[in-house]
Amino acid sequence: MEILNKVLRSIKRIGTRPSLQILIYSLVKEYQDWKLHRLTHKDTNITLPGKIKEIKTIANGHFLEFENAQLELKFLAQDLIRVSW
């Protein structure tokens, strides 16, 4: 309820017309950003790592080789792992 009172006080302070302009601008800007994001990220090619080809045990960790990637897991402490992709 407190936030609603703050909003109403702000609208009274700056006026109805500017408040509506701010609201409309915010909605239009959000729509344009969403539309631009959808258009620019449409053709993004994602390469998945694929199936595991090989697993090697190395000092304090493991090395995994996938079809399209490599992963190294190194245990630095009992509760800390370094992941190199």
Secondary structure, DSSP 8 states (H G I E B T S, - for coil): -HHHHHHHHHHHHH-HHHHHHHHHHHHHHHHHHHHHHHHHTTT-------SEEEEEEETTEEEEEESS-EEEEEEEETTEEEEE-
